[in-house]
């Protein structure tokens, strides 16, 4: 299997959760660290509350912007059902970070389909680390920074300098939210370290 | 020069800007939209959203006639609308360089079909360039302007969703001044395409195409890369990147110019590899073309629809498969849905209750076809709702059910007005609902003639929708606030019962445009009788508790629109506190 020098990260969640901004941060950090990088996302209809994922791939040279089952090194689930939906994308030795949030799909909300049960156990069995991203985001001062909390958690398993992350975040988020976003990033890192998810 | 992380769309905009393009025009459509948005923000350019793609290309033809370089942007189905001017502009040719970005959607992430625009290049006889990443999107766009002027022809730049919406590193450069055109003189033989002149330009087009065919065999846009001779793969666009990843040892012929194809280069490549394969998505355009050149293509087992990935190509070449974790296929699907507070929701709630046959159209409101609203019978193309409703009426209607067309503001401006005139002219009946949410919403909030918001800061004018519909001659027209559920229903009942043709304009801004939202609501559990009426609105903020069947509201999603408050007969939905205090409703 080729591509050992390329790292593949998949961010998944529900349209509107901020996966695109998070992926943008990660891609910029990789680029600022001197690596080739490709990011692939889907806009349009899926963004209206649908199931979404964004792929970020970085390394010496990246060809394809997309990936396949069994090829993802890091899965970051912004929502637990969406993480479970993509578990087969993660390599057997890959890393799985999941926000504890569950957003029920409409067929569940309307009572047409049962809510999935036991996902935490299933994902834990697969080696997932859970992060209370929304709670931590509120603690950081901005409920909308859950995506940055998750990037903080992800950063503990990636070879990028903290300063580069901080620079990229500061340049990318609205100026009045820089402080809360940097705090969200730091708290995400700490939460992950508490969860002993460093590899 | 600086290095930037740009999407393919952004890179096309940058390439056009660097080429000295001064005017950009297009119609929004996923995955093309960000191209013109990005271009509009660059220095020293004029950019506008046109009312549709045909108009956009005609505006561009005028810019070109006047001697300036121009960028036109649209999605693949938009090129159907713009096909009429495209085919004849191949005859007339250009003065200023004219480049059309057309963004295809293999896999149909956000489209009603998967048509492959490469066929349009061959059909209309205009050259097409196919970048395989953002750096090429920039470079090819620059080159497209040179080709357009050198060969006197419009040039298509074809992207796909994995080019348009993939970001990669790009080296940007300074803007160059476009060449100054000769002073304008009337040239009827070139620009007035009535039969006598068109016949001559048709012959001239063949001459230009012949020159382009020769160019195709010489240009660096197409590139043979010889590695292992056992496998030779011809591909273009993002498929080339997938191929390099999946089969790195294979020899490749990378097609950067999808039309006309480099026949000599292809024949030489075929002669130097043991087996020649084609890897392409959407259509078998390359394989068919190669066979027409007499080149033998070894069959490969790849899906004939949807997107390709490196893994699909690895499988087709029977390369080792990765070890897999078990997929969970039991999870509930998560279809896209209307946002909390969406002004379209009450209209579909009412349509469902009236059992109307609803001919639909293209926009966020197409989501009204999904459960639990499930109140749309058709979605075909931009503007189809009005013509199809008229046709269904002509055929004697559909039982006793009223026929209602539903169309959005931007779609109405794009292609609905002609349909409305047709129904009025031919004495048709029925009811048309124009859902005027003051924005082109699905593509990410663009201006349009009905809201009067310009792409760049300048004076613009809002078309008076009510006056327009009246002027066309619709006998019954009214404007209704869609957030008032009783008014939505009574207007619908009255207009569908009336024998004359009628239009209801449901007018309220898209929920995402509403900045100041009141405090969210919550369900008072003791008052809730678990009747389920509010749940049937299909609001993502409202759920039905598994154990009790009672409703609950996720206050972090609720925008306080009060739609659910109006359907609750038990006064069980009340105001609550701000979002961060909320600890979440427990389902399990």
Contacts between the chains, C-beta under 8 A, distances in Angstrom:
chain1	res1	chain2	res2	distance
A	1	B	320	6.7
A	1	B	322	6.0
A	2	B	245	7.1
A	2	B	248	5.6
A	3	B	245	6.6
A	14	B	334	6.8
A	15	B	336	6.6
A	24	B	5	8.0
A	24	B	167	7.6
A	27	B	5	5.8
A	27	B	167	6.0
A	28	B	5	6.0
A	31	B	3	7.6
A	31	B	5	5.3
A	31	B	169	6.1
A	36	B	168	7.8
A	36	B	169	6.6
A	37	B	5	6.9
A	37	B	167	7.8
A	37	B	168	6.8
A	37	B	169	6.6
A	38	B	133	7.4
A	38	B	166	5.9
A	38	B	167	6.9
A	38	B	168	4.7
A	39	B	5	7.5
A	39	B	166	6.4
A	39	B	167	4.2
A	39	B	168	7.5
A	40	B	162	5.9
A	40	B	165	6.6
A	40	B	166	4.3
A	40	B	167	7.9
A	41	B	165	5.4
A	41	B	166	7.7
A	42	B	109	4.9
A	42	B	110	7.6
A	42	B	161	6.8
A	42	B	165	6.4
A	43	B	30	5.6
A	43	B	31	6.4
A	43	B	33	7.7
A	43	B	34	8.0
A	43	B	110	7.0
A	43	B	165	5.8
A	43	B	444	6.9
A	44	B	30	3.4
A	44	B	31	6.9
A	44	B	109	6.1
A	44	B	110	2.9
A	44	B	442	6.6
A	44	B	443	6.9
A	45	B	30	7.4
A	45	B	109	7.0
A	45	B	110	4.4
A	45	B	336	5.1
A	45	B	367	7.9
A	45	B	442	6.6
A	46	B	109	6.3
A	46	B	110	7.1
A	46	B	336	5.7
A	47	B	336	7.4
A	48	B	336	4.1
A	48	B	337	6.1
A	48	B	338	7.1
A	48	B	339	6.6
A	48	B	364	6.6
A	48	B	367	6.7
A	48	B	442	7.5
A	49	B	334	7.7
A	49	B	336	5.7
A	49	B	337	4.5
A	49	B	339	6.9
A	49	B	540	5.5
A	50	B	334	5.8
A	50	B	335	6.2
A	50	B	336	3.5
A	50	B	337	7.4
A	51	B	333	7.7
A	51	B	334	4.1
A	62	B	168	7.5
A	63	B	241	4.4
A	63	B	242	7.3
A	63	B	244	4.3
A	63	B	245	4.1
A	63	B	310	7.8
A	64	B	238	7.4
A	64	B	241	4.8
A	64	B	242	4.8
A	64	B	244	7.7
A	64	B	245	4.3
A	64	B	246	7.8
A	64	B	309	7.2
A	64	B	310	4.9
A	65	B	133	7.8
A	65	B	162	5.6
A	65	B	166	3.9
A	65	B	168	7.1
A	65	B	238	7.0
A	65	B	241	7.0
A	66	B	162	6.2
A	66	B	242	7.5
A	66	B	307	7.6
A	66	B	309	5.3
A	66	B	310	7.4
A	67	B	309	7.1
A	67	B	310	7.6
A	67	B	311	7.8
A	68	B	309	5.0
A	68	B	310	6.2
A	68	B	311	2.9
A	68	B	312	7.6
A	68	B	314	7.9
A	68	B	322	7.4
A	69	B	311	6.9
A	69	B	322	7.2
A	69	B	324	5.6
A	69	B	327	7.3
A	70	B	311	7.9
A	70	B	321	7.4
A	70	B	322	3.2
A	70	B	323	6.1
A	70	B	324	4.6
A	70	B	325	7.6
A	71	B	311	7.1
A	71	B	322	5.9
A	81	B	331	5.8
A	81	B	332	7.3
A	81	B	334	7.2
A	82	B	334	7.3
A	84	B	328	5.4
A	84	B	331	6.0
A	85	B	328	6.8
A	85	B	331	5.2
A	87	B	325	5.5
A	87	B	326	7.8
A	87	B	327	7.0
A	87	B	328	6.3
A	88	B	324	5.5
A	88	B	325	5.0
A	88	B	326	6.5
A	88	B	327	3.8
A	88	B	328	7.9
A	90	B	325	6.1
A	91	B	322	7.0
A	91	B	323	7.6
A	92	B	323	5.3
A	92	B	325	6.6
A	102	B	587	7.3
A	104	B	332	7.9
A	104	B	543	5.9
A	104	B	587	6.4
A	105	B	332	4.9
A	105	B	333	6.5
A	105	B	334	4.0
A	105	B	335	7.4
A	106	B	334	7.6
A	106	B	335	6.7
A	106	B	337	5.3
A	106	B	370	7.9
A	106	B	371	7.4
A	106	B	372	7.5
A	106	B	538	6.2
A	106	B	540	6.3
A	107	B	332	5.3
A	107	B	333	6.7
A	107	B	335	7.8
A	107	B	371	6.9
A	108	B	332	5.2
A	108	B	543	7.4
A	108	B	587	7.9
A	109	B	535	6.9
A	109	B	540	6.9
A	109	B	542	6.6
A	109	B	543	3.9
A	109	B	544	6.5
A	110	B	371	7.1
A	110	B	372	4.9
A	110	B	535	5.3
A	110	B	536	7.1
A	110	B	538	6.9
A	110	B	543	8.0
A	110	B	544	6.4
A	111	B	532	7.2
A	111	B	535	6.8
A	111	B	544	4.2
A	111	B	546	7.9
A	111	B	549	7.2
A	112	B	371	6.7
A	112	B	372	7.5
A	113	B	332	4.5
A	114	B	332	7.8
A	114	B	546	7.3
A	115	B	332	7.6
A	115	B	546	6.0
A	115	B	587	4.9
A	115	B	588	6.3
A	116	B	330	7.2
A	116	B	331	5.6
A	116	B	332	6.5
A	117	B	588	5.7
A	122	B	328	7.2
A	126	B	325	6.4
A	138	B	580	4.6
A	143	B	556	7.4
A	143	B	579	6.1
A	143	B	580	5.2
